[in-house]
Amino acid sequence: MLNEESEGTVRTTVTLPKPNYEEIERIAREKRVSVAWVVREAVIEYLASDSAEAATPLKVRKDARP
């Protein structure tokens, strides 16, 4: 796995609903890892899954910002 200082990594920002973030924080505390680690692992797992290929586009919420 790449660390933050590895060549080829990118820093990004995401906005999550508060309940989702709180759940990620809970998981991070239980595993004794950072929130960033949980998010990276989730992305890696999603991209590796067959469902990632079959995923339908996300619907844009009416209150979503451009």
PAKOLPA-449238 format. One line per 3 residues: number of its first residue (from 1); their letters; for each residue x, y, z of C-alpha. Coordinates in steps of 0.001 Angstrom, whole numbers, always signed. Layout:
# residues N
NUM = a = X,Y,Z ~ ...
END
This chain:
# residues 66
1 = mln = +0,+0,+0 ~ +1170,+3530,-738 ~ +1755,+6009,+2050
4 = ees = +853,+9705,+1783 ~ +4360,+10678,+767 ~ +4581,+8060,-2012
7 = egt = +4996,+9218,-5559 ~ +1740,+8941,-7460 ~ -626,+9788,-4633
10 = vrt = -3172,+12595,-4722 ~ -4793,+14497,-1866 ~ -8520,+15093,-2234
13 = tvt = -11411,+16535,-266 ~ -14871,+15018,+1 ~ -18048,+16236,+1641
16 = lpk = -20035,+13580,+3493 ~ -23312,+13600,+5349 ~ -22600,+13911,+9071
19 = pny = -23988,+10432,+9936 ~ -21659,+8836,+7351 ~ -18646,+10685,+8736
22 = eei = -19551,+9725,+12298 ~ -19748,+6062,+11265 ~ -16323,+6312,+9596
25 = eri = -14943,+7891,+12780 ~ -16410,+5026,+14850 ~ -14810,+2435,+12576
28 = are = -11469,+4269,+12742 ~ -11571,+4346,+16558 ~ -12407,+637,+16749
31 = krv = -9578,-274,+14370 ~ -7222,+2293,+15921 ~ -6472,+3858,+12530
34 = sva = -7098,+7249,+10945 ~ -10288,+8303,+9199 ~ -8179,+8697,+6047
37 = wvv = -7083,+5048,+6297 ~ -10716,+3880,+6526 ~ -11673,+5963,+3490
40 = rea = -8667,+4745,+1458 ~ -9462,+1120,+2289 ~ -13127,+1622,+1353
43 = vie = -12146,+3112,-2012 ~ -9676,+292,-2700 ~ -12329,-2310,-1836
46 = yla = -14963,-571,-3968 ~ -12683,-349,-6991 ~ -11704,-3999,-6642
49 = sds = -15295,-5233,-6432 ~ -17306,-6449,-9380 ~ -20070,-4084,-8331
52 = aea = -17839,-1120,-9151 ~ -18058,-2033,-12831 ~ -21803,-2536,-12718
55 = atp = -22542,+533,-10597 ~ -25090,+2916,-11989 ~ -24355,+6641,-12061
58 = lkv = -25198,+8518,-8895 ~ -28359,+10541,-8902 ~ -27801,+14254,-8288
61 = rkd = -29771,+15540,-5327 ~ -31893,+18634,-5866 ~ -30019,+20392,-3070
64 = arp = -26572,+19409,-4389 ~ -24150,+22196,-5145 ~ -22745,+22548,-8661
END
